[in-house]
Structures are given as C-alpha cells and as structure tokens.
Amino acid sequence: MESATSRLAELNIARTAKSCTLASAEPPKHVGSMPTSSSRSVDEQIYELQQDQSISYEEYQYRYRKITGQK
C-alpha cells in the first residue's frame, strides 16, 4: 500500500510539473459506479480513479485493470 501511495504521489507531482489538466476531475459518486464510457479517455478514467480516496487498494486494482483492459 505504501508503494502504491508513493507512486501516486510521484505521478501527481509529474502531472502538476507538466501542467496537465483534465476536462472533468470529479471523482465517481460512490463505489461500484465507475463507468467506462468511450467518450472519456483512458487517461481521464485513470485520473478519476486515482482521485477516489474512498475505495480500497483491491478495488483500485480491479478498476484499473478494467479500464486498461488487463485481466
């Protein structure tokens, strides 16, 4: 968990340093409702997932794999 938290912090620092922004930075409303709409890019979906502090690490991994098409 520490490793994942550390990596997320590194990615957020890099995102800030490169002035990356997204059209919508709102986290999902509640656990289990992460839509995978083709109208949002994979990067946007992952960013929103990273911002959701209410989910467990296991749920994060599950959703990340689903967004990226990994098994």
PyMOL Python script that loads the backbone (N, CA, C, O; Angstrom):
from pymol import cmd

cmd.read_pdbstr("""\
ATOM      1  N   MET A   1       0.822  -1.179   0.000  1.00  0.00           N
ATOM      2  CA  MET A   1       0.000   0.000   0.000  1.00  0.00           C
ATOM      3  C   MET A   1       0.874   1.254   0.000  1.00  0.00           C
ATOM      4  O   MET A   1       0.572   2.233  -0.683  1.00  0.00           O
ATOM      5  N   GLU A   2       1.964   1.213   0.776  1.00  0.00           N
ATOM      6  CA  GLU A   2       2.872   2.364   0.816  1.00  0.00           C
ATOM      7  C   GLU A   2       3.466   2.635  -0.555  1.00  0.00           C
ATOM      8  O   GLU A   2       3.587   3.787  -0.972  1.00  0.00           O
ATOM      9  N   SER A   3       3.832   1.580  -1.247  1.00  0.00           N
ATOM     10  CA  SER A   3       4.423   1.715  -2.581  1.00  0.00           C
ATOM     11  C   SER A   3       3.431   2.362  -3.547  1.00  0.00           C
ATOM     12  O   SER A   3       3.803   3.241  -4.325  1.00  0.00           O
ATOM     13  N   ALA A   4       2.179   1.931  -3.500  1.00  0.00           N
ATOM     14  CA  ALA A   4       1.152   2.493  -4.381  1.00  0.00           C
ATOM     15  C   ALA A   4       0.901   3.965  -4.047  1.00  0.00           C
ATOM     16  O   ALA A   4       0.767   4.796  -4.946  1.00  0.00           O
ATOM     17  N   THR A   5       0.839   4.276  -2.774  1.00  0.00           N
ATOM     18  CA  THR A   5       0.619   5.656  -2.350  1.00  0.00           C
ATOM     19  C   THR A   5       1.788   6.543  -2.773  1.00  0.00           C
ATOM     20  O   THR A   5       1.591   7.668  -3.231  1.00  0.00           O
ATOM     21  N   SER A   6       2.994   6.029  -2.616  1.00  0.00           N
ATOM     22  CA  SER A   6       4.183   6.769  -3.018  1.00  0.00           C
ATOM     23  C   SER A   6       4.190   7.020  -4.525  1.00  0.00           C
ATOM     24  O   SER A   6       4.490   8.126  -4.975  1.00  0.00           O
ATOM     25  N   ARG A   7       3.857   5.992  -5.298  1.00  0.00           N
ATOM     26  CA  ARG A   7       3.837   6.131  -6.756  1.00  0.00           C
ATOM     27  C   ARG A   7       2.767   7.127  -7.193  1.00  0.00           C
ATOM     28  O   ARG A   7       3.000   7.929  -8.097  1.00  0.00           O
ATOM     29  N   LEU A   8       1.616   7.081  -6.568  1.00  0.00           N
ATOM     30  CA  LEU A   8       0.547   8.023  -6.890  1.00  0.00           C
ATOM     31  C   LEU A   8       1.000   9.455  -6.619  1.00  0.00           C
ATOM     32  O   LEU A   8       0.713  10.357  -7.406  1.00  0.00           O
ATOM     33  N   ALA A   9       1.700   9.662  -5.521  1.00  0.00           N
ATOM     34  CA  ALA A   9       2.217  10.996  -5.207  1.00  0.00           C
ATOM     35  C   ALA A   9       3.215  11.445  -6.278  1.00  0.00           C
ATOM     36  O   ALA A   9       3.193  12.600  -6.703  1.00  0.00           O
ATOM     37  N   GLU A  10       4.088  10.534  -6.713  1.00  0.00           N
ATOM     38  CA  GLU A  10       5.057  10.860  -7.769  1.00  0.00           C
ATOM     39  C   GLU A  10       4.347  11.244  -9.062  1.00  0.00           C
ATOM     40  O   GLU A  10       4.733  12.208  -9.724  1.00  0.00           O
ATOM     41  N   LEU A  11       3.319  10.497  -9.419  1.00  0.00           N
ATOM     42  CA  LEU A  11       2.579  10.798 -10.635  1.00  0.00           C
ATOM     43  C   LEU A  11       1.864  12.140 -10.551  1.00  0.00           C
ATOM     44  O   LEU A  11       1.821  12.889 -11.527  1.00  0.00           O
ATOM     45  N   ASN A  12       1.309  12.438  -9.396  1.00  0.00           N
ATOM     46  CA  ASN A  12       0.640  13.729  -9.214  1.00  0.00           C
ATOM     47  C   ASN A  12       1.632  14.885  -9.305  1.00  0.00           C
ATOM     48  O   ASN A  12       1.304  15.941  -9.846  1.00  0.00           O
ATOM     49  N   ILE A  13       2.844  14.695  -8.781  1.00  0.00           N
ATOM     50  CA  ILE A  13       3.879  15.731  -8.890  1.00  0.00           C
ATOM     51  C   ILE A  13       4.252  15.935 -10.350  1.00  0.00           C
ATOM     52  O   ILE A  13       4.383  17.071 -10.806  1.00  0.00           O
ATOM     53  N   ALA A  14       4.424  14.847 -11.084  1.00  0.00           N
ATOM     54  CA  ALA A  14       4.764  14.937 -12.508  1.00  0.00           C
ATOM     55  C   ALA A  14       3.638  15.612 -13.287  1.00  0.00           C
ATOM     56  O   ALA A  14       3.898  16.435 -14.165  1.00  0.00           O
ATOM     57  N   ARG A  15       2.397  15.271 -12.974  1.00  0.00           N
ATOM     58  CA  ARG A  15       1.245  15.867 -13.650  1.00  0.00           C
ATOM     59  C   ARG A  15       1.221  17.371 -13.404  1.00  0.00           C
ATOM     60  O   ARG A  15       0.974  18.151 -14.324  1.00  0.00           O
ATOM     61  N   THR A  16       1.475  17.771 -12.175  1.00  0.00           N
ATOM     62  CA  THR A  16       1.490  19.195 -11.836  1.00  0.00           C
ATOM     63  C   THR A  16       2.651  19.901 -12.536  1.00  0.00           C
ATOM     64  O   THR A  16       2.478  20.999 -13.065  1.00  0.00           O
ATOM     65  N   ALA A  17       3.828  19.282 -12.544  1.00  0.00           N
ATOM     66  CA  ALA A  17       5.013  19.885 -13.165  1.00  0.00           C
ATOM     67  C   ALA A  17       4.812  20.095 -14.666  1.00  0.00           C
ATOM     68  O   ALA A  17       5.327  21.055 -15.241  1.00  0.00           O
ATOM     69  N   LYS A  18       4.065  19.197 -15.289  1.00  0.00           N
ATOM     70  CA  LYS A  18       3.832  19.300 -16.731  1.00  0.00           C
ATOM     71  C   LYS A  18       2.557  20.068 -17.055  1.00  0.00           C
ATOM     72  O   LYS A  18       2.172  20.178 -18.219  1.00  0.00           O
ATOM     73  N   SER A  19       1.916  20.588 -16.045  1.00  0.00           N
ATOM     74  CA  SER A  19       0.683  21.374 -16.193  1.00  0.00           C
ATOM     75  C   SER A  19      -0.410  20.607 -16.931  1.00  0.00           C
ATOM     76  O   SER A  19      -1.141  21.175 -17.742  1.00  0.00           O
ATOM     77  N   CYS A  20      -0.512  19.329 -16.645  1.00  0.00           N
ATOM     78  CA  CYS A  20      -1.562  18.504 -17.259  1.00  0.00           C
ATOM     79  C   CYS A  20      -2.894  18.808 -16.571  1.00  0.00           C
ATOM     80  O   CYS A  20      -2.963  18.930 -15.349  1.00  0.00           O
ATOM     81  N   THR A  21      -3.938  18.926 -17.372  1.00  0.00           N
ATOM     82  CA  THR A  21      -5.270  19.142 -16.825  1.00  0.00           C
ATOM     83  C   THR A  21      -6.256  18.242 -17.544  1.00  0.00           C
ATOM     84  O   THR A  21      -6.003  17.783 -18.657  1.00  0.00           O
ATOM     85  N   LEU A  22      -7.360  18.000 -16.906  1.00  0.00           N
ATOM     86  CA  LEU A  22      -8.432  17.212 -17.487  1.00  0.00           C
ATOM     87  C   LEU A  22      -9.696  18.048 -17.489  1.00  0.00           C
ATOM     88  O   LEU A  22      -9.862  18.944 -16.662  1.00  0.00           O
ATOM     89  N   ALA A  23     -10.584  17.749 -18.424  1.00  0.00           N
ATOM     90  CA  ALA A  23     -11.850  18.478 -18.512  1.00  0.00           C
ATOM     91  C   ALA A  23     -12.688  18.267 -17.259  1.00  0.00           C
ATOM     92  O   ALA A  23     -13.319  19.204 -16.769  1.00  0.00           O
ATOM     93  N   SER A  24     -12.699  17.045 -16.738  1.00  0.00           N
ATOM     94  CA  SER A  24     -13.502  16.727 -15.567  1.00  0.00           C
ATOM     95  C   SER A  24     -12.637  16.016 -14.542  1.00  0.00           C
ATOM     96  O   SER A  24     -12.100  14.945 -14.824  1.00  0.00           O
ATOM     97  N   ALA A  25     -12.495  16.593 -13.361  1.00  0.00           N
ATOM     98  CA  ALA A  25     -11.679  15.985 -12.321  1.00  0.00           C
ATOM     99  C   ALA A  25     -12.530  15.503 -11.151  1.00  0.00           C
ATOM    100  O   ALA A  25     -11.996  15.257 -10.069  1.00  0.00           O
ATOM    101  N   GLU A  26     -13.825  15.363 -11.341  1.00  0.00           N
ATOM    102  CA  GLU A  26     -14.699  14.892 -10.276  1.00  0.00           C
ATOM    103  C   GLU A  26     -14.532  13.393 -10.080  1.00  0.00           C
ATOM    104  O   GLU A  26     -14.554  12.642 -11.054  1.00  0.00           O
ATOM    105  N   PRO A  27     -14.365  12.938  -8.827  1.00  0.00           N
ATOM    106  CA  PRO A  27     -14.295  11.506  -8.584  1.00  0.00           C
ATOM    107  C   PRO A  27     -15.676  10.879  -8.746  1.00  0.00           C
ATOM    108  O   PRO A  27     -16.680  11.592  -8.722  1.00  0.00           O
ATOM    109  N   PRO A  28     -15.744   9.566  -8.909  1.00  0.00           N
ATOM    110  CA  PRO A  28     -17.040   8.889  -9.018  1.00  0.00           C
ATOM    111  C   PRO A  28     -17.889   9.145  -7.779  1.00  0.00           C
ATOM    112  O   PRO A  28     -17.357   9.396  -6.698  1.00  0.00           O
ATOM    113  N   LYS A  29     -19.200   9.081  -7.938  1.00  0.00           N
ATOM    114  CA  LYS A  29     -20.124   9.374  -6.849  1.00  0.00           C
ATOM    115  C   LYS A  29     -20.044   8.355  -5.709  1.00  0.00           C
ATOM    116  O   LYS A  29     -20.062   8.741  -4.540  1.00  0.00           O
ATOM    117  N   HIS A  30     -19.957   7.061  -6.033  1.00  0.00           N
ATOM    118  CA  HIS A  30     -19.831   6.055  -4.996  1.00  0.00           C
ATOM    119  C   HIS A  30     -19.195   4.790  -5.561  1.00  0.00           C
ATOM    120  O   HIS A  30     -19.154   4.588  -6.775  1.00  0.00           O
ATOM    121  N   VAL A  31     -18.706   3.953  -4.670  1.00  0.00           N
ATOM    122  CA  VAL A  31     -18.009   2.726  -5.052  1.00  0.00           C
ATOM    123  C   VAL A  31     -18.903   1.851  -5.929  1.00  0.00           C
ATOM    124  O   VAL A  31     -20.099   1.708  -5.676  1.00  0.00           O
ATOM    125  N   GLY A  32     -18.300   1.273  -6.957  1.00  0.00           N
ATOM    126  CA  GLY A  32     -19.027   0.372  -7.832  1.00  0.00           C
ATOM    127  C   GLY A  32     -19.698   1.041  -9.007  1.00  0.00           C
ATOM    128  O   GLY A  32     -20.363   0.365  -9.791  1.00  0.00           O
ATOM    129  N   SER A  33     -19.548   2.344  -9.157  1.00  0.00           N
ATOM    130  CA  SER A  33     -20.244   3.028 -10.238  1.00  0.00           C
ATOM    131  C   SER A  33     -19.295   3.632 -11.261  1.00  0.00           C
ATOM    132  O   SER A  33     -19.641   4.620 -11.910  1.00  0.00           O
ATOM    133  N   MET A  34     -18.113   3.064 -11.418  1.00  0.00           N
ATOM    134  CA  MET A  34     -17.141   3.614 -12.349  1.00  0.00           C
ATOM    135  C   MET A  34     -17.534   3.270 -13.782  1.00  0.00           C
ATOM    136  O   MET A  34     -17.315   2.145 -14.230  1.00  0.00           O
ATOM    137  N   PRO A  35     -18.118   4.235 -14.508  1.00  0.00           N
ATOM    138  CA  PRO A  35     -18.484   3.963 -15.891  1.00  0.00           C
ATOM    139  C   PRO A  35     -17.246   3.908 -16.774  1.00  0.00           C
ATOM    140  O   PRO A  35     -16.257   4.591 -16.510  1.00  0.00           O
ATOM    141  N   THR A  36     -17.301   3.103 -17.811  1.00  0.00           N
ATOM    142  CA  THR A  36     -16.194   3.035 -18.749  1.00  0.00           C
ATOM    143  C   THR A  36     -16.684   3.504 -20.106  1.00  0.00           C
ATOM    144  O   THR A  36     -16.694   2.742 -21.073  1.00  0.00           O
ATOM    145  N   SER A  37     -17.080   4.735 -20.166  1.00  0.00           N
ATOM    146  CA  SER A  37     -17.637   5.327 -21.373  1.00  0.00           C
ATOM    147  C   SER A  37     -16.537   5.595 -22.391  1.00  0.00           C
ATOM    148  O   SER A  37     -15.442   6.026 -22.031  1.00  0.00           O
ATOM    149  N   SER A  38     -16.827   5.342 -23.647  1.00  0.00           N
ATOM    150  CA  SER A  38     -15.845   5.611 -24.683  1.00  0.00           C
ATOM    151  C   SER A  38     -15.680   7.106 -24.922  1.00  0.00           C
ATOM    152  O   SER A  38     -14.752   7.517 -25.619  1.00  0.00           O
ATOM    153  N   SER A  39     -16.568   7.930 -24.356  1.00  0.00           N
ATOM    154  CA  SER A  39     -16.452   9.374 -24.528  1.00  0.00           C
ATOM    155  C   SER A  39     -15.346   9.952 -23.645  1.00  0.00           C
ATOM    156  O   SER A  39     -14.910  11.082 -23.864  1.00  0.00           O
ATOM    157  N   ARG A  40     -14.895   9.197 -22.662  1.00  0.00           N
ATOM    158  CA  ARG A  40     -13.792   9.638 -21.806  1.00  0.00           C
ATOM    159  C   ARG A  40     -12.554   8.815 -22.144  1.00  0.00           C
ATOM    160  O   ARG A  40     -12.647   7.609 -22.371  1.00  0.00           O
ATOM    161  N   SER A  41     -11.403   9.465 -22.175  1.00  0.00           N
ATOM    162  CA  SER A  41     -10.171   8.749 -22.491  1.00  0.00           C
ATOM    163  C   SER A  41      -9.759   7.860 -21.314  1.00  0.00           C
ATOM    164  O   SER A  41     -10.216   8.041 -20.185  1.00  0.00           O
ATOM    165  N   VAL A  42      -8.906   6.920 -21.604  1.00  0.00           N
ATOM    166  CA  VAL A  42      -8.376   6.039 -20.567  1.00  0.00           C
ATOM    167  C   VAL A  42      -7.656   6.874 -19.515  1.00  0.00           C
ATOM    168  O   VAL A  42      -7.795   6.617 -18.319  1.00  0.00           O
ATOM    169  N   ASP A  43      -6.887   7.872 -19.949  1.00  0.00           N
ATOM    170  CA  ASP A  43      -6.174   8.738 -19.001  1.00  0.00           C
ATOM    171  C   ASP A  43      -7.132   9.452 -18.058  1.00  0.00           C
ATOM    172  O   ASP A  43      -6.863   9.555 -16.862  1.00  0.00           O
ATOM    173  N   GLU A  44      -8.246   9.945 -18.587  1.00  0.00           N
ATOM    174  CA  GLU A  44      -9.228  10.628 -17.748  1.00  0.00           C
ATOM    175  C   GLU A  44      -9.832   9.664 -16.735  1.00  0.00           C
ATOM    176  O   GLU A  44     -10.004  10.013 -15.567  1.00  0.00           O
ATOM    177  N   GLN A  45     -10.154   8.457 -17.179  1.00  0.00           N
ATOM    178  CA  GLN A  45     -10.741   7.470 -16.275  1.00  0.00           C
ATOM    179  C   GLN A  45      -9.759   7.083 -15.173  1.00  0.00           C
ATOM    180  O   GLN A  45     -10.152   6.945 -14.015  1.00  0.00           O
ATOM    181  N   ILE A  46      -8.490   6.908 -15.521  1.00  0.00           N
ATOM    182  CA  ILE A  46      -7.481   6.550 -14.526  1.00  0.00           C
ATOM    183  C   ILE A  46      -7.279   7.701 -13.548  1.00  0.00           C
ATOM    184  O   ILE A  46      -7.154   7.478 -12.344  1.00  0.00           O
ATOM    185  N   TYR A  47      -7.247   8.925 -14.054  1.00  0.00           N
ATOM    186  CA  TYR A  47      -7.093  10.086 -13.174  1.00  0.00           C
ATOM    187  C   TYR A  47      -8.239  10.143 -12.169  1.00  0.00           C
ATOM    188  O   TYR A  47      -8.009  10.351 -10.977  1.00  0.00           O
ATOM    189  N   GLU A  48      -9.442   9.965 -12.630  1.00  0.00           N
ATOM    190  CA  GLU A  48     -10.595   9.992 -11.730  1.00  0.00           C
ATOM    191  C   GLU A  48     -10.503   8.865 -10.702  1.00  0.00           C
ATOM    192  O   GLU A  48     -10.845   9.053  -9.535  1.00  0.00           O
ATOM    193  N   LEU A  49     -10.045   7.709 -11.138  1.00  0.00           N
ATOM    194  CA  LEU A  49      -9.875   6.586 -10.223  1.00  0.00           C
ATOM    195  C   LEU A  49      -8.846   6.924  -9.151  1.00  0.00           C
ATOM    196  O   LEU A  49      -9.045   6.609  -7.978  1.00  0.00           O
ATOM    197  N   GLN A  50      -7.753   7.561  -9.543  1.00  0.00           N
ATOM    198  CA  GLN A  50      -6.715   7.941  -8.589  1.00  0.00           C
ATOM    199  C   GLN A  50      -7.225   8.953  -7.557  1.00  0.00           C
ATOM    200  O   GLN A  50      -6.755   8.971  -6.419  1.00  0.00           O
ATOM    201  N   GLN A  51      -8.163   9.773  -7.944  1.00  0.00           N
ATOM    202  CA  GLN A  51      -8.681  10.802  -7.044  1.00  0.00           C
ATOM    203  C   GLN A  51      -9.695  10.256  -6.034  1.00  0.00           C
ATOM    204  O   GLN A  51      -9.993  10.915  -5.038  1.00  0.00           O
ATOM    205  N   ASP A  52     -10.221   9.062  -6.288  1.00  0.00           N
ATOM    206  CA  ASP A  52     -11.240   8.472  -5.410  1.00  0.00           C
ATOM    207  C   ASP A  52     -10.574   7.873  -4.177  1.00  0.00           C
ATOM    208  O   ASP A  52     -10.054   6.758  -4.229  1.00  0.00           O
ATOM    209  N   GLN A  53     -10.589   8.602  -3.081  1.00  0.00           N
ATOM    210  CA  GLN A  53      -9.951   8.173  -1.838  1.00  0.00           C
ATOM    211  C   GLN A  53     -10.814   7.209  -1.025  1.00  0.00           C
ATOM    212  O   GLN A  53     -10.377   6.715   0.014  1.00  0.00           O
ATOM    213  N   SER A  54     -12.038   6.939  -1.492  1.00  0.00           N
ATOM    214  CA  SER A  54     -12.961   6.128  -0.695  1.00  0.00           C
ATOM    215  C   SER A  54     -12.914   4.637  -1.023  1.00  0.00           C
ATOM    216  O   SER A  54     -13.663   3.857  -0.435  1.00  0.00           O
ATOM    217  N   ILE A  55     -12.049   4.227  -1.951  1.00  0.00           N
ATOM    218  CA  ILE A  55     -12.019   2.816  -2.329  1.00  0.00           C
ATOM    219  C   ILE A  55     -10.774   2.137  -1.781  1.00  0.00           C
ATOM    220  O   ILE A  55      -9.760   2.783  -1.517  1.00  0.00           O
ATOM    221  N   SER A  56     -10.868   0.823  -1.616  1.00  0.00           N
ATOM    222  CA  SER A  56      -9.732   0.047  -1.127  1.00  0.00           C
ATOM    223  C   SER A  56      -8.709  -0.128  -2.244  1.00  0.00           C
ATOM    224  O   SER A  56      -9.001   0.120  -3.414  1.00  0.00           O
ATOM    225  N   TYR A  57      -7.522  -0.552  -1.874  1.00  0.00           N
ATOM    226  CA  TYR A  57      -6.470  -0.786  -2.854  1.00  0.00           C
ATOM    227  C   TYR A  57      -6.886  -1.893  -3.828  1.00  0.00           C
ATOM    228  O   TYR A  57      -6.607  -1.810  -5.024  1.00  0.00           O
ATOM    229  N   GLU A  58      -7.551  -2.922  -3.312  1.00  0.00           N
ATOM    230  CA  GLU A  58      -8.009  -4.026  -4.159  1.00  0.00           C
ATOM    231  C   GLU A  58      -9.033  -3.541  -5.186  1.00  0.00           C
ATOM    232  O   GLU A  58      -8.994  -3.942  -6.350  1.00  0.00           O
ATOM    233  N   GLU A  59      -9.951  -2.674  -4.744  1.00  0.00           N
ATOM    234  CA  GLU A  59     -10.947  -2.109  -5.660  1.00  0.00           C
ATOM    235  C   GLU A  59     -10.258  -1.245  -6.705  1.00  0.00           C
ATOM    236  O   GLU A  59     -10.626  -1.269  -7.880  1.00  0.00           O
ATOM    237  N   TYR A  60      -9.251  -0.475  -6.271  1.00  0.00           N
ATOM    238  CA  TYR A  60      -8.480   0.351  -7.207  1.00  0.00           C
ATOM    239  C   TYR A  60      -7.845  -0.536  -8.287  1.00  0.00           C
ATOM    240  O   TYR A  60      -7.939  -0.235  -9.477  1.00  0.00           O
ATOM    241  N   GLN A  61      -7.200  -1.628  -7.863  1.00  0.00           N
ATOM    242  CA  GLN A  61      -6.552  -2.532  -8.816  1.00  0.00           C
ATOM    243  C   GLN A  61      -7.567  -3.116  -9.792  1.00  0.00           C
ATOM    244  O   GLN A  61      -7.314  -3.180 -10.995  1.00  0.00           O
ATOM    245  N   TYR A  62      -8.709  -3.538  -9.273  1.00  0.00           N
ATOM    246  CA  TYR A  62      -9.758  -4.116 -10.119  1.00  0.00           C
ATOM    247  C   TYR A  62     -10.213  -3.120 -11.175  1.00  0.00           C
ATOM    248  O   TYR A  62     -10.286  -3.455 -12.358  1.00  0.00           O
ATOM    249  N   ARG A  63     -10.518  -1.907 -10.755  1.00  0.00           N
ATOM    250  CA  ARG A  63     -10.999  -0.884 -11.687  1.00  0.00           C
ATOM    251  C   ARG A  63      -9.920  -0.480 -12.693  1.00  0.00           C
ATOM    252  O   ARG A  63     -10.207  -0.255 -13.869  1.00  0.00           O
ATOM    253  N   TYR A  64      -8.669  -0.390 -12.214  1.00  0.00           N
ATOM    254  CA  TYR A  64      -7.571  -0.031 -13.116  1.00  0.00           C
ATOM    255  C   TYR A  64      -7.444  -1.079 -14.230  1.00  0.00           C
ATOM    256  O   TYR A  64      -7.317  -0.737 -15.406  1.00  0.00           O
ATOM    257  N   ARG A  65      -7.479  -2.342 -13.845  1.00  0.00           N
ATOM    258  CA  ARG A  65      -7.393  -3.419 -14.848  1.00  0.00           C
ATOM    259  C   ARG A  65      -8.570  -3.362 -15.821  1.00  0.00           C
ATOM    260  O   ARG A  65      -8.402  -3.588 -17.019  1.00  0.00           O
ATOM    261  N   LYS A  66      -9.742  -3.064 -15.309  1.00  0.00           N
ATOM    262  CA  LYS A  66     -10.924  -2.977 -16.169  1.00  0.00           C
ATOM    263  C   LYS A  66     -10.793  -1.824 -17.168  1.00  0.00           C
ATOM    264  O   LYS A  66     -11.111  -1.979 -18.347  1.00  0.00           O
ATOM    265  N   ILE A  67     -10.327  -0.679 -16.693  1.00  0.00           N
ATOM    266  CA  ILE A  67     -10.165   0.485 -17.564  1.00  0.00           C
ATOM    267  C   ILE A  67      -9.122   0.218 -18.642  1.00  0.00           C
ATOM    268  O   ILE A  67      -9.320   0.577 -19.802  1.00  0.00           O
ATOM    269  N   THR A  68      -8.008  -0.414 -18.260  1.00  0.00           N
ATOM    270  CA  THR A  68      -6.907  -0.629 -19.195  1.00  0.00           C
ATOM    271  C   THR A  68      -7.060  -1.904 -20.019  1.00  0.00           C
ATOM    272  O   THR A  68      -6.256  -2.166 -20.913  1.00  0.00           O
ATOM    273  N   GLY A  69      -8.089  -2.698 -19.721  1.00  0.00           N
ATOM    274  CA  GLY A  69      -8.325  -3.923 -20.484  1.00  0.00           C
ATOM    275  C   GLY A  69      -7.441  -5.085 -20.082  1.00  0.00           C
ATOM    276  O   GLY A  69      -7.302  -6.053 -20.829  1.00  0.00           O
ATOM    277  N   GLN A  70      -6.840  -4.992 -18.897  1.00  0.00           N
ATOM    278  CA  GLN A  70      -5.998  -6.086 -18.396  1.00  0.00           C
ATOM    279  C   GLN A  70      -6.864  -7.097 -17.672  1.00  0.00           C
ATOM    280  O   GLN A  70      -7.961  -6.775 -17.214  1.00  0.00           O
ATOM    281  N   LYS A  71      -6.367  -8.321 -17.571  1.00  0.00           N
ATOM    282  CA  LYS A  71      -7.105  -9.377 -16.867  1.00  0.00           C
ATOM    283  C   LYS A  71      -6.613  -9.574 -15.482  1.00  0.00           C
ATOM    284  O   LYS A  71      -7.129 -10.425 -14.758  1.00  0.00           O
TER     285      LYS A  71
END
""", "prot")
cmd.dss("prot")
cmd.show_as("cartoon", "prot")
cmd.util.cbc("prot")
cmd.orient("prot")
